[in-house]
Amino acid sequence: MKNVKYGKCVKCGRTYPAVPDLTTCECGGILDIVYDYEYIKTRLTKEKLAERRERSMWRYRELLPIEDSTEPTPLRVGWSPLYEEPRLAEQLGLKRLWVKDDGQNPTASLKDRASAMAVAKAREAGAQVIACSSTGNAASSLAGNAAAAGLATYIFVPSRAPKGKVAQLMTFGATVISVQGSYEETFELSKQAIDRWGWYNRNAAINPYLSEGKKTVSLEIMEQLGWQVPDYIAISVGDGCTIAGLWKGLKDLYAIGFIDRLPRLVSAQAAGCCPLNRAIETGEDWHPMEENTLADSIAVGVPRNADKALMAIRESQGLVVNVSDEEIMAAQRLLGRTCGVFGEPAGVTGTAGVKKLCEAGVIGKNDTVVSVVTGNGLKDVANAIKFCGEPISIPSDMDRLLSAFAEHRIALD
């Protein structure tokens, strides 16, 4: 890969050749993929990018750690819509607001970006089996993308994973191991199994290539905005890989001159599980927390990508905000009723955070904001129904319909 120099440990600075099965540093630190930006500048321009017909994450090949000969993965991952939402912006008191709906990826979450990269690198490594642990979305995205590429998967999920996500796994033909314990326990078992059988490792905090897949969400956002940088980009945070990838993509674009400044990030976590935000707030090292939130995709009490995530928040002079489950579900309804976007609880946590910061006056009326919805609401319909209520149920009778409207105080005029 002429565009990649090496993998570099974020803790000790040691470098490693960028081989397909690259994992962590000997010191235990997470690696960062370092690019040759001067070379990339000779290969990629805004004009060349605008001419490309490819509408997926692979349109940014020069900024991705793949070989020239590596083919795009079968499923169309990326290039999800970015909607400007003036009604929601007005309601929140913002100058301009955009919503990036990454729930429209093939398996309905942003995690498809990382899994597509995992499949591409597994192919380069000659692997036939990929494995990971996940609270749900990474698992279903890996199962779907691997199935399309003809690769087998072994996937470990905590027993609390929503049935909609487990159903995806089973449909995609994955071997699913439901672990009776926390995500931390699930991760440890998957790690032992991967080490024992030599499967390709898709765990995001172990495999440094995965955040390189996730970073394509920020590449898309900036291209879709015509390279005009917003003041803030808000995203939900669990293990830290997504916000780290988001920031990496922005820094890549700044390094090659595609954007002239960097936005501030908004790290939104559930109040019941916010170890990274708490570390920023206190100025102390992060400490494990209980996984006490219905937003299962970000219920990570022991974040495995803490170093990169905390670095991203601090380097961007970012904001941190913790939101309750009630605030998360209120944001789900708000997005649905003003934007027509249905996000799962973890997927709308970024929007919940933006709403809370606007109400507190931290984000101002002259600010521009992009909020990333990381997963589709159909992955967890049980909580949506719980908070929105059941539909009106009546026989096929006009009198009963009129009575029901009156009972629910529905105005028809």
N, C-alpha and C positions, 0 to 999 in steps of 0.2 A: 504494500500500500504506500504509494508515493506521497499521499497527503497526510499520512500519520507518522509521527516520529517514534513514539513509545508510550507505554503506560507508566505513570508516575505516582508513587505513593503520596497521599495527601498528608500523611503523618511524618514519615522520615525522609521523603524525597527520593528514595531509591527508584531507579528506572528498570523497566522490563521490556523485552521485545514484544511487539503487539501481535502475538500468536492468537489463533482463533479461540483456544481454550484458556485464555488468560483469566486469572481469578484475583486473589488478594496478595498483598505483600507478605513477606516472611515475618514482618513485625506485627501483622494482623491488620494493618491499615488498608483502606479502600484505595484502589487505583483510579487515576484520572487519565483519560486518553488525551494525549498532547498532539496537536496538529501542526503541520508546516503551513502557516498562513500565507507566507510569501508565495509558495507553490500554488496554493489554492487560488490566490488572486490572479494567477496567470491562466487559470482554467475556468473560473466562474465569474460572470458579470450579471448584473441585474437584467441586461438586455438578453443574454443567453437564456437566463431562467424564464423570462417572460415568454420566450418562443417555444418552450417545452410543452408538449401535449400531455405528458405524464401527470395525472392528477392523483398523486399518492405521496407518501413520505419519501419515496425513492427519487423524487425529482431533485432532491438535495444531495445526490450521491457524493459530490466533492467534499461535503461536510460530514460524511458518514464513514465509519471505520470498516469499509468493505473493499474487497478486491475488485478490480475493474471487470473481472470475469464473472463475478457473483451476480446471479440473476435475481430480479425482484421476487419476493415471496408471492404465492398464488393469490391470496386474498388482497383486496384493495384496502389498504390501511392508510389513514390520514386524509388530508384535504377535507376535513369536516367543516361545516359552515360556521362562519363568524357573522352573527346577526347584530346590527345596531338596533338598540332598544330604547327609543326616545321616551316611550310612556313610562318604562321602569326608571329611566334616568330622572325624569321629572318627579316621580314619586319618591325617589331617594334623595333628590336635591343635587343631582350631578349635572355637569355640563354635557358630557357624552358618556354613554355606556355601551359596551359590546359584550355579547355572550357567545363564547366559543363552545359549541355543542359537540363534545367529543364522544357523547353517547351514541353517535351515528356511525362509529367504527363497526367492523364486521361482527364482533362479539359484544358490542355495545359498551365499550369503555376505552379510555385512553391507554390502558395497559396493552392494547393490541400493538401499539408502537414498539414497546419493549419486546413483546413476544415475537413480532416479525423480525426484529433484529436478532433475537436468540435463534430463530430458525435459520436465518441467513448464516450466522456464525457457526451453528451446528453443522450445516452443510459444508462449510469451508473446512471444518475439523473432521469431516467424514463420519460424524456421529449418526446413529440410528435411533437413539433414545434420548429424550429430554425430560428433566424432572424439576419440580419446584415445590415450595410451600407457599400458601396464599390464604388470605382471608376470603377469597372468592374471585375477584376480577382478574388477577394475574393468572389464576388457575384456568378460568374459562377461556381467556385469550390465548394462553399457551396451547390448550387442548384444541381449539379451533384452528389456529394457524399451523400447528404441527400436523393435524389431521389432513389439512389441505395439501401439505407438502409430503405426506406419506411417512411421517415419523411417529414413533410410539411415544406415549407420555405416561409418567407416573407422577401423580399429584397428591399432595398432602394438604388437607384443609382442617381447620378446627371444627368440631362438631356443631358449633353455632352458625356456621356458614348458611346463608339463606338458601332455601330449596331451589329457587329459580336459578341460582348460580351452579348448584350441584347438578341440576337437571341438564344444564348446558354441558357440563363435564361428561356426564354419562352418555349424552347424545353424541358427543364428539369422539366417543370410544376410548376415553382416558381410563387408566387404572387409578381409581380414586381411593385414597386412604383417609377416612374421617377420624381424626385424632381426638380422643376424649380429653381435652385440656385446652390451654391457652394457645395463642398464636406463637408465643415463645417456645412452648413445648413442641408444637407442630414443626416449627423451623428446625429445632435441634434434631428431631427424628428424620426429617428430610435430609439434613446435612449428613447424618450418619449413613443413610441409605445411599446417597449419591457417592460418598467416599467409598463405600463398600463395593458397589457395582459399577462405578466408573461412568455413570450417566452424564450427559452434558448438563451443566448447571445453569438453570434459568433464574436462580434467586438473585434479585436485583442488587442487593448489597454485597454480593459475592462476585458477580459478573459485571465488570466495569462497562461492558458494551451496551448494557440495557438502558442506562440513563442517556446514552447517545441516541437510542431510538426514541426515548421520551422527549428529548430536546426538540424533535421535529415539530412539536406543537407550537413552540415559540417561533420557529422559523416560518411556519404557516401564518401565525398571527401577524407577524410583521409584514410579510408579503401581502396578505389580505388587507392590511391597513395602508398599503402603498408606502411602506417603510417609514411611516410617521409614528413616532414612539409615544405611547400613552404614558400618563403619569404613574399609573399603577397596573399591575397584573396580579389578580387574586386567584389562589388555588388552594384546594384542600390538601392537608398534609398528614401522612401516616408514618411510613418508615423513612421518609425523607428523599426517596429516589426521584419522585416526580418533580418536586420543587428544585432539586439539584439539577435535573436535566433541563428544566425550563430556563434556569439561569445560565447553564452552559451554552445553550443555543443562542441566547441573547449576547453573551460575550463573544461567541464565534462571529456573529454578524457585525458586532462592533469592531472586532479585530480585522475583518476584511473590508471595512469601510461601508457596509451596507446601511448601517444606522449611525447617527452622529451622537447619540447619548443612550444611556441605559435607564429603563424604568425602575421604580421601586417595587419590590415584591410584597404581597400580602400573604402571610402564612396563616391559614385558618385551620384550627384544630377543634375537636370536640372537647368541651370543658371536662368531660369525664375521662379523657385520655389525651393529655397534652404535654408530654415530656419535653418536646423540643421547644415549644413556645415558652414553657415554664423556665427553661434554661436561659432563653433570651431575656425574659422578664427579670430573673433574679441575678443574672450575670454569673451564675454558678454552672458547674458541669451538669449535664442532664442525668436524671435518675429515673429508674423504671417506675411505671404507674400501672394501676389496674386498668383493664380494658372495659371501662364502664360507659358505653355509649351504644346506641342503636345503629350508628353509622359504621357498620362492620368493616367496610373497606379501609377505614383509617383508624380502626381500633387496634393500634399497635403500641403496646406498653413498653416494649424494648425495641426502639427503632434501630435498624441495622445500617442505615445510611446517615447517621446523625452528623458525622463530620462534614460531609458535603452539604447537607441541608442547612446546618447552622452557618457554614461559610457563605452560602448563597444569601441567606437572610441578612447577615451582617454586611457583606460586601455591597448589597443593593440598598443599604440603609432602610431595610424593609420594616414593615409593621407586622406585629403578631396579634392575633385576636382569637379568643376562645369563645365558643358558642354552645349553648345548651342544646339538648335534643329537641326541646320545644322550639327554639329559634331555628334550628335546622329544618324542622318540618314546616315551620311557617314560611321559610324561604322556598321550600319545595312548592308550596301552594302559590306563593307570589310569582315564581317563575312560570308556573303553569298558567296562571290566570292573566298575566301581562304579556308573556312572550310565547306561550304555546310550547314551551320546552319542559319535558318531563325528566327530571334528574333523580337518581337514587339519593338517599340521605347523604352519603359521603360525597356524592357528585355535586351537591348544591351547597356544601359547607362553605365554599369560597364566597358564594353569593350571600349567605347568611352573615359571613364576616364583613363583607362590604356594607351591608345594611346596618350592622351594628356600629361600624366605624363612622358611617355617614351620620347616624343619629347622635353619636358622641361628638361630632364636629371635627374628628381627626382627619377624615377625607373631606375636602372642601367643595363648595358649589362650583368652583371653576376648574375642578380636576376632571381628567379623563381616565376611565377605568375599563379594563377588560377582565371579565370574570369567566374562568374556565369551568365548565360543567364536565366532570371527569367520567360520569357513568350514567346509563339510562335507568329511569325509574322502574321499568318492567323487571329489573333484577330483584326488586324487593317490594312487591305489591302489598304485602301484608301490612307493613307500616304505613303505606300511603292510605290504605282503606281505614286503618285504625285512626288516623288523624283527620282524614277528610270525611269519614262517615260512609254509611251504606247508601245506595240509591233508593229513591222512592219506589216502593213495591206495591202495586195494586192490580186488581182484575181489570179486564178490558171493559171499562165502564166509565162514561163521561162524568156522571155524578160523583163517582169515587175520585176521579181525577180532579174535579173542582174542589172537593173536600180536602184532598191531599194538598193542593196548592194553598188553600186557606190555612190548613194546619201548619204548613211550613212557611207561611207568610210570604209567598212568592207573588210579587206584583207583576201583572201581565200587561199593564197599561204604561 
